[in-house]
Amino acid sequence: MTAKHPQQTTYDIVIIGGAIMGASTAWFLTEDKDFDGRVLVVERDPTYETCSTMHTNSCMRQQFSAELNVRISQFAADFVKNLRRYMGDDDRVPELSIRSFGYMYLADNDDFANVLRESQKTQLAAGTATQLMTAEQIKAAYPFYNVDDIVLGSINLVDEGYWDGSAVFDWWRRSSRERGVEYIENEVVAMTRTPAGTRVESVTLKSGEVISCGQVVNASGPRAARTARMAGIDVPVEPRKRFSWIFSAENPLDRDLPLTIDPSGVHVRENGGGTYQCGGHADVDPVVDYDDFNMDHALWENQIWPILATRIPQFEAIKVQSEWAGHYAMNVFDHNAIMGPHTEVENFIFLNGFSGHGLQQSPAMGRGTAEYLVHGEYRALDMSPFNFERIPAGRKIIEKAII
């Protein structure tokens, strides 16, 4: 059972948000031999019922157009496959693997086909196994697809597919708690800055306690902007609704279905046992309320299912088994992570805006944030291109493989 009140009145690091990013950062802090400070993780809902971590596809890919994003996923793959070793060879930790059915990007025009070709060059240079496929090659390997409109496909069958994100999440929390990280069920409702305004001096909890802090990490997912505003800061992160469906097929496919990204943006993947998981969103994609998880039932009938049945005719006869709505923490500036310190409030650290690919990036992002908190610099991978300073400077990261 999670405690509701902090044991101390001052902490070296307060992490706001205990889902995948907060948990990763907390655990990597405990791994750093140069850090022996006190860490408090404040999570408003320890059931994590509505957080993005629990609504994820739980897949990872190497197919990004920016090299740094590729490197980040490569570390994630290594971390997952060697979880027990990273956890100190603890026999309690499960041995995990990646079910590498791959991501299949489908291009129905020359412009996107050229994007896939250019991205493959970046991916191959980083050591991935991305393959480009003609429509004929796709049909031969995956005869269930309708490829009449397809110009080119891109797939990688190495370290790309499903992984058990919940197991990693659980072990980050369990291990970090055993090492002294304190988790509480509470909520940060206010912050106080120093008279000069250059640092957050304390955070106020919903239960009334005022906690002094050395550094604050904003790991609050789709609520990132609300958290930042408490420190007088604006960050361009908004909750955007994403819908998921699990369905069974009357006539299941005879081989694994890659996570297929249709040119429409609808995506569908293997789920096992003759079931499949599909995701998508409405053409109009507004910012939504933090607590709005209502389903759009007409979306499935009018848009998603017709697209699926056109792309994979065997999916004309299917039955929805479950459905839910979740939120992307959408960085509306450039759809990439926002990390590092604020340009003026120097001890306010961002870990926000992952725009749908946060789970697979969580090992590298937590590691990098922990490095910055302890050493004032990134060490294993230079994550500085993601630092907040690029936003006021208007310096966008161009990532063309956003789903």
Buried (B, 14 or more C-beta within 10 A) or exposed (E): EBEEEBEEEBBBBBBBBBBBBBBBBBBBBBBBEEBEBBBBBBBBEBEBEBBBBBBBBBBBBBBBBBEBBBBBBBBBBBBBBEBBEBBEEBEEBEEBEBBBBBBBBBBBEEEBBEBBEEBBEBBBEBEBBBBBBEBEBBBEBBEBBEBEEBBBBBBBBBBBBBBBBBBBBBBBBBBBBEEEBBBBBBBBEEBBBEEEEEBBBBBBBBEEBEBBBBBBBBBBBBBBBBBBEBBBBEBBBBBBBBBBBBBBBEEBBEEBBBBBBBBBBBBBBBBEEEBBBBBBBBEEBEBBEBEEBEBBEEBBEEBBBBBBBBBBEBBBEBEEEEBBBBBBBBBEBBBBBBBBBBBBBEBBBBBBBBBBBBBBBBBBBBBBBBBBBBEEEBBEBEBBBBBBEBBEEEEEBEBBBBB
